[in-house]
Amino acid sequence: MASAVRHIQKFHRFIRNSRGSFGHSIKSVDSTHTYQFHRCSINLGSTSILMPSLSPTMTEGTIVKWYKKEGDAINAGDILCDIQTDKAVVSFDTEEAGIMAKILVPENTSEIKVGTLIAIAVEDGDDWKNVAIPASPVSTPVTSAPPPVTTPAQYSAVTPASIAVGPGMHEDLQAHGIGPSVRKLAEEFGVSIKNIKGSGPLNRITKGDVLKLIQEGNLQKRQLSPPPQAPASAPQMVATQTTATPTATPTVTPLAPYKPSVVPEIDGEEYKDIPNTGMRNTIAKRLTLSKTTIPHSYVTMDCNVGPVTSLRKNLIADNVKVSVNDFIIKSAALALQRVPQVNSVWQGDEASSLLNVDISVAVATDNGLITPIVKNTAQLSVDKISSTVRDLAERARANKLQLHEFQGGTFTISNLGMFGIGEFSAVINPPQTAILAIGSSRLVLGENGKPESRMSVTLSYDARVIDDSDASKFLEVFRDTMENPQLLVSGLPGSRRESVF
């Protein structure tokens, strides 16, 4: 009787909390006790934790690290795991309490589709060791046994006697899309690709998979026999020409013996697999979308950055640490205020001009390029912009940015001048309609015959939204502001004028 009352209480608690969730996951319940309610099967006792969608463009992710182990208690606000989305590593937390019963997807597992079951939690006091594992998504009733776990024994050890390298082996390896190193290793040890389950991206077979199978089967390297050759004594056919035959017969040369291709070794390996990250996949998709759907136009202008360099030295002497890039960001923000048509986004089939100026700054990380956002840029002082950019860049390289810190933005700046790039054209970051590419400075002779430090900037803009005249006005304001930087430092130590903006 007490057991029945306990399950009824769980049922009522489930109904009350049916709108709740573990972080961003979708809830379901399953156990050995199943009740029918409005023809819908409800299993009480456990909560299925699914791979969440942590960004608008996320379709799959990678579990970087689990912070909870099986049997650990879970409290509201606890972080369950770190998930690498298409743009950053995001902590996945919970809003409810319980016990982590099963972790179904281990760390460093990539390409996990959104909605995939990754773990199971139970309530306090429940038997977490014997929880049932759903065999299907939570949207359908769970009635079958847990799916079998693939073990190395299921790969079926292969002995050399049971494998023969035939004429079709090479084509069979190529059909599986494996690399030359893996193909060569499989041929040398007589391993059939059909006996290997790939662990690489998209289930691709890697060199480690072949080595593992070789070790399990205790296989020995075999000598590949070359293709049959023509006998040495066989006469060579020579082209001849007679009066009866108007055309010559071509010379036929015997085929050379088969020699496996040799790939230069890199650090003891024939080559290294470089897995594509979710971030780089997303970058590729967005760049392709941008170049194929946005009519890019470009304008370039030179700016004299000598005044900025001089003012920066004075500010550093007053213990105010700012960079030339901070002046660039501030100048671009003021130019966007003066020419609001450039500060716009493309939504659906029309553009929207935005009042707020939020500039995205491109930052290079080990996983790819990310664009954290400096919010309300036009309202910030140069030194505040400097500290904000440093903080965002550090956390971007450590994969610690929050979603709202890199999603959105009204305009982007990409600065490669620090790498010695003189001039380049950047690709627009949709749904934005413009991006400013900053090159390095160079010394040239000015109109007065004196050397000047000039910097080339290129504006890439969406021709559907921004006219050539608007693009030119933007760069004019940007140039005038950069060449009169004292207008940007109102309120900072060492400034003698008030900003006119």
BAPAVEX-469286 format. One record per residue (C-alpha): x, y, z; residue in three letters. Coordinates in steps of 0.05 Angstrom, whole numbers, padded with zeros to 5 digits, always signed. Example, Ala and Ser with C-alpha at 12.3 -4.5 7.8 and 13.67 -1.06 7.14 Angstrom:
BEGIN
+00246-00090+00156ALA/+00273-00021+00143SER/
This chain:
BEGIN
+00000+00000+00000MET/+00056+00048+00018ALA/+00090+00033-00048SER/+00026+00049-00087ALA/+00017+00115-00049VAL/+00090+00133-00064ARG/+00080+00122-00139HIS/+00015+00162-00139ILE/+00053+00219-00105GLN/+00106+00215-00159LYS/+00052+00218-00212PHE/+00022+00282-00183HIS/+00091+00312-00176ARG/+00104+00296-00249PHE/+00039+00331-00271ILE/+00057+00393-00230ARG/+00127+00397-00258ASN/+00112+00376-00329SER/+00133+00444-00354ARG/+00200+00442-00317GLY/+00264+00417-00347SER/+00337+00400-00334PHE/+00370+00463-00360GLY/+00352+00466-00433HIS/+00334+00392-00438SER/+00266+00361-00448ILE/+00237+00319-00392LYS/+00208+00250-00394SER/+00200+00196-00342VAL/+00210+00121-00345ASP/+00213+00063-00297SER/+00186-00006-00287THR/+00118+00023-00267HIS/+00077+00047-00327THR/+00009+00081-00324TYR/-00039+00096-00381GLN/-00064+00167-00381PHE/-00105+00193-00440HIS/-00076+00138-00483ARG/-00005+00164-00470CYS/+00046+00118-00437SER/+00080+00152-00376ILE/+00137+00117-00341ASN/+00150+00143-00271LEU/+00215+00148-00233GLY/+00269+00177-00278SER/+00284+00238-00321THR/+00315+00233-00390SER/+00366+00287-00404ILE/+00372+00304-00478LEU/+00425+00341-00516MET/+00399+00413-00513PRO/+00398+00467-00566SER/+00441+00521-00535LEU/+00441+00569-00594SER/+00393+00586-00651PRO/+00438+00553-00703THR/+00459+00492-00662MET/+00440+00424-00692THR/+00493+00382-00658GLU/+00546+00389-00604GLY/+00604+00357-00567THR/+00605+00339-00494ILE/+00672+00366-00470VAL/+00668+00347-00396LYS/+00620+00316-00347TRP/+00619+00348-00278TYR/+00573+00295-00248LYS/+00587+00220-00243LYS/+00537+00164-00238GLU/+00509+00164-00167GLY/+00526+00237-00153ASP/+00473+00281-00122ALA/+00445+00337-00166ILE/+00422+00403-00136ASN/+00386+00461-00170ALA/+00437+00504-00206GLY/+00490+00449-00211ASP/+00529+00445-00276ILE/+00520+00376-00308LEU/+00570+00383-00365CYS/+00605+00430-00413ASP/+00578+00427-00485ILE/+00615+00455-00545GLN/+00563+00486-00591THR/+00575+00513-00660ASP/+00608+00576-00631LYS/+00630+00565-00559ALA/+00634+00519-00499VAL/+00571+00528-00456VAL/+00558+00500-00387SER/+00494+00459-00383PHE/+00461+00465-00315ASP/+00400+00437-00280THR/+00340+00470-00247GLU/+00319+00410-00205GLU/+00348+00361-00155ALA/+00359+00287-00161GLY/+00413+00234-00172ILE/+00454+00223-00236MET/+00435+00151-00253ALA/+00466+00137-00321LYS/+00513+00175-00367ILE/+00500+00148-00437LEU/+00547+00193-00477VAL/+00620+00197-00453PRO/+00665+00258-00455GLU/+00695+00282-00521ASN/+00639+00251-00561THR/+00626+00296-00621SER/+00569+00306-00670GLU/+00514+00291-00619ILE/+00448+00311-00650LYS/+00403+00358-00612VAL/+00350+00315-00577GLY/+00395+00255-00567THR/+00390+00221-00500LEU/+00455+00235-00462ILE/+00439+00217-00390ALA/+00385+00195-00341ILE/+00371+00223-00272ALA/+00325+00197-00217VAL/+00294+00227-00155GLU/+00327+00223-00087ASP/+00316+00155-00055GLY/+00304+00118-00120ASP/+00347+00059-00142ASP/+00393+00095-00191TRP/+00435+00032-00205LYS/+00377-00006-00237ASN/+00344+00050-00276VAL/+00316+00030-00344ALA/+00348+00061-00406ILE/+00299+00085-00460PRO/+00310+00054-00528ALA/+00277+00112-00566SER/+00268+00188-00560PRO/+00226+00212-00502VAL/+00170+00233-00548SER/+00149+00159-00555THR/+00131+00108-00501PRO/+00190+00068-00474VAL/+00174-00006-00473THR/+00236-00042-00499SER/+00300-00062-00465ALA/+00362-00018-00465PRO/+00401-00018-00530PRO/+00462-00064-00529PRO/+00528-00031-00516VAL/+00579-00043-00571THR/+00642-00075-00545THR/+00708-00092-00579PRO/+00688-00165-00577ALA/+00632-00150-00626GLN/+00683-00128-00678TYR/+00698-00203-00685SER/+00772-00217-00683ALA/+00799-00234-00752VAL/+00854-00284-00764THR/+00901-00279-00824PRO/+00876-00346-00850ALA/+00805-00319-00857SER/+00825-00257-00897ILE/+00849-00254-00968ALA/+00871-00191-01003VAL/+00839-00197-01071GLY/+00836-00152-01131PRO/+00775-00115-01104GLY/+00805-00099-01036MET/+00836-00032-01058HIS/+00770-00009-01089GLU/+00732-00031-01027ASP/+00777+00012-00983LEU/+00769+00072-01028GLN/+00694+00064-01027ALA/+00694+00075-00951HIS/+00728+00143-00959GLY/+00788+00127-00915ILE/+00856+00160-00919GLY/+00918+00132-00953PRO/+00951+00115-00887SER/+00892+00073-00864VAL/+00885+00041-00933ARG/+00959+00021-00934LYS/+00957-00008-00864LEU/+00894-00049-00878ALA/+00925-00077-00942GLU/+00990-00095-00908GLU/+00956-00134-00852PHE/+00899-00162-00895GLY/+00844-00129-00855VAL/+00775-00124-00885SER/+00741-00057-00875ILE/+00674-00092-00865LYS/+00700-00118-00798ASN/+00716-00048-00771ILE/+00669+00002-00739LYS/+00695+00073-00750GLY/+00704+00119-00690SER/+00721+00182-00729GLY/+00674+00238-00753PRO/+00614+00211-00791LEU/+00636+00141-00770ASN/+00698+00147-00812ARG/+00750+00092-00802ILE/+00814+00119-00772THR/+00884+00090-00766LYS/+00871+00075-00692GLY/+00811+00032-00710ASP/+00854-00011-00756VAL/+00911-00016-00705LEU/+00862-00037-00652LYS/+00834-00093-00695LEU/+00905-00116-00713ILE/+00924-00119-00640GLN/+00860-00157-00620GLU/+00869-00207-00676GLY/+00945-00213-00666ASN/+00953-00203-00741LEU/+01020-00206-00776GLN/+01043-00162-00833LYS/+01035-00198-00899ARG/+01075-00191-00963GLN/+01033-00160-01019LEU/+01045-00197-01084SER/+01052-00151-01144PRO/+01005-00159-01204PRO/+01025-00211-01255PRO/+01077-00187-01306GLN/+01090-00206-01376ALA/+01144-00260-01384PRO/+01213-00232-01394ALA/+01221-00274-01457SER/+01156-00249-01487ALA/+01170-00209-01550PRO/+01152-00135-01546GLN/+01101-00111-01596MET/+01131-00058-01641VAL/+01091-00010-01685ALA/+01098-00028-01759THR/+01070+00001-01822GLN/+01058-00034-01888THR/+01027-00013-01952THR/+00966-00055-01936ALA/+00955-00022-01867THR/+00947+00054-01870PRO/+00954+00064-01794THR/+01008+00042-01746ALA/+00997-00005-01688THR/+01016+00029-01621PRO/+01071+00000-01578THR/+01046-00037-01517VAL/+01091-00032-01455THR/+01082-00082-01398PRO/+01054-00053-01332LEU/+01104-00036-01278ALA/+01101-00076-01213PRO/+01053-00049-01161TYR/+01086-00006-01107LYS/+01047+00023-01049PRO/+01050+00099-01048SER/+01096+00129-00996VAL/+01071+00188-00955VAL/+01123+00232-00919PRO/+01120+00219-00844GLU/+01100+00274-00795ILE/+01123+00264-00723ASP/+01126+00189-00732GLY/+01059+00184-00768GLU/+01047+00183-00842GLU/+00998+00240-00834TYR/+00954+00270-00781LYS/+00878+00272-00781ASP/+00852+00342-00764ILE/+00779+00334-00742PRO/+00734+00390-00762ASN/+00702+00424-00702THR/+00630+00445-00696GLY/+00653+00517-00695MET/+00691+00510-00760ARG/+00632+00475-00793ASN/+00587+00532-00773THR/+00637+00584-00798ILE/+00640+00548-00865ALA/+00564+00546-00871LYS/+00556+00619-00852ARG/+00610+00642-00900LEU/+00580+00602-00956THR/+00511+00631-00940LEU/+00540+00701-00939SER/+00577+00697-01005LYS/+00520+00663-01041THR/+00461+00705-01016THR/+00490+00774-01002ILE/+00512+00819-01059PRO/+00578+00843-01032HIS/+00606+00912-01051SER/+00671+00942-01027TYR/+00702+01011-01016VAL/+00772+01025-00990THR/+00801+01088-00958MET/+00867+01108-00926ASP/+00871+01141-00858CYS/+00928+01178-00825ASN/+00938+01143-00758VAL/+00997+01186-00737GLY/+00954+01229-00691PRO/+00925+01166-00657VAL/+00995+01138-00646THR/+01019+01203-00615SER/+00958+01210-00570LEU/+00964+01137-00549ARG/+01036+01149-00526LYS/+01013+01208-00483ASN/+00957+01167-00452LEU/+01005+01110-00436ILE/+01050+01161-00401ALA/+00989+01179-00359ASP/+00980+01105-00343ASN/+00920+01097-00390VAL/+00931+01033-00430LYS/+00894+01035-00496VAL/+00909+01007-00565SER/+00900+01033-00635VAL/+00846+00981-00644ASN/+00806+01013-00587ASP/+00807+01080-00625PHE/+00785+01042-00688ILE/+00725+01012-00651ILE/+00705+01079-00621LYS/+00712+01115-00688SER/+00670+01062-00723ALA/+00616+01068-00670ALA/+00611+01143-00680LEU/+00610+01134-00756ALA/+00552+01085-00748LEU/+00514+01138-00709GLN/+00526+01189-00763ARG/+00507+01140-00820VAL/+00454+01095-00789PRO/+00440+01059-00855GLN/+00505+01020-00845VAL/+00482+01000-00774ASN/+00429+00951-00799SER/+00411+00878-00805VAL/+00375+00838-00860TRP/+00314+00801-00835GLN/+00274+00758-00882GLY/+00265+00801-00944ASP/+00277+00870-00915GLU/+00329+00909-00875ALA/+00321+00940-00806SER/+00363+01000-00784SER/+00381+00993-00711LEU/+00386+01049-00660LEU/+00435+01015-00614ASN/+00507+01006-00636VAL/+00534+00937-00616ASP/+00601+00923-00650ILE/+00626+00852-00659SER/+00701+00845-00656VAL/+00733+00785-00691ALA/+00777+00744-00645VAL/+00819+00685-00669ALA/+00816+00622-00624THR/+00844+00552-00631ASP/+00776+00528-00654ASN/+00763+00583-00704GLY/+00741+00655-00709LEU/+00689+00682-00660ILE/+00660+00752-00655THR/+00645+00775-00583PRO/+00603+00838-00578ILE/+00619+00905-00547VAL/+00550+00928-00525LYS/+00530+01002-00531ASN/+00597+01017-00562THR/+00581+01089-00580ALA/+00567+01105-00506GLN/+00632+01076-00480LEU/+00697+01114-00470SER/+00760+01090-00505VAL/+00790+01061-00442ASP/+00725+01025-00425LYS/+00724+00995-00495ILE/+00796+00973-00484SER/+00781+00935-00419SER/+00717+00905-00448THR/+00753+00879-00510VAL/+00810+00849-00468ARG/+00760+00813-00423ASP/+00719+00786-00482LEU/+00781+00763-00520ALA/+00809+00726-00460GLU/+00744+00690-00446ARG/+00734+00675-00520ALA/+00801+00640-00524ARG/+00783+00601-00461ALA/+00714+00582-00489ASN/+00680+00617-00431LYS/+00635+00666-00468LEU/+00561+00666-00453GLN/+00512+00661-00512LEU/+00490+00733-00509HIS/+00562+00756-00512GLU/+00574+00732-00583PHE/+00505+00725-00614GLN/+00476+00787-00646GLY/+00514+00851-00659GLY/+00499+00905-00711THR/+00568+00913-00743PHE/+00634+00875-00745THR/+00707+00897-00745ILE/+00762+00849-00767SER/+00833+00874-00755ASN/+00891+00837-00788LEU/+00938+00896-00787GLY/+00973+00869-00726MET/+00993+00808-00768PHE/+01024+00851-00822GLY/+00966+00846-00872ILE/+00966+00910-00912GLY/+00895+00906-00940GLU/+00840+00854-00946PHE/+00765+00846-00958SER/+00724+00813-00903ALA/+00661+00771-00912VAL/+00597+00800-00883ILE/+00572+00765-00820ASN/+00497+00755-00831PRO/+00447+00781-00812PRO/+00491+00843-00808GLN/+00499+00884-00872THR/+00570+00909-00865ALA/+00639+00892-00839ILE/+00702+00935-00834LEU/+00770+00904-00851ALA/+00831+00938-00820ILE/+00900+00932-00851GLY/+00968+00949-00824SER/+00998+01020-00824SER/+01054+01041-00870ARG/+01098+01102-00879LEU/+01083+01146-00940VAL/+01099+01217-00960LEU/+01043+01265-00944GLY/+01020+01325-00983GLU/+01067+01369-00943ASN/+01126+01325-00961GLY/+01131+01296-00891LYS/+01124+01221-00876PRO/+01056+01198-00852GLU/+01032+01133-00822SER/+00973+01111-00864ARG/+00926+01052-00854MET/+00880+01021-00906SER/+00808+01003-00886VAL/+00758+00967-00930THR/+00684+00967-00919LEU/+00646+00906-00945SER/+00572+00922-00949TYR/+00506+00892-00972ASP/+00486+00927-01036ALA/+00412+00911-01023ARG/+00413+00957-00962VAL/+00472+01005-00966ILE/+00484+01052-01025ASP/+00554+01071-01049ASP/+00542+01141-01022SER/+00525+01115-00952ASP/+00587+01071-00952ALA/+00630+01131-00973SER/+00600+01176-00920LYS/+00614+01123-00867PHE/+00687+01118-00885LEU/+00693+01194-00888GLU/+00667+01201-00817VAL/+00712+01144-00795PHE/+00773+01176-00827ARG/+00759+01245-00798ASP/+00750+01216-00728THR/+00814+01175-00732MET/+00854+01235-00756GLU/+00826+01277-00698ASN/+00829+01227-00640PRO/+00828+01281-00587GLN/+00753+01283-00599LEU/+00748+01212-00573LEU/+00782+01218-00506VAL/+00737+01266-00469SER/+00744+01254-00394GLY/+00809+01215-00399LEU/+00873+01239-00366PRO/+00914+01282-00413GLY/+00855+01304-00457SER/+00849+01379-00467ARG/+00785+01382-00507ARG/+00714+01358-00496GLU/+00685+01309-00546SER/+00639+01341-00598VAL/+00601+01274-00605PHE/
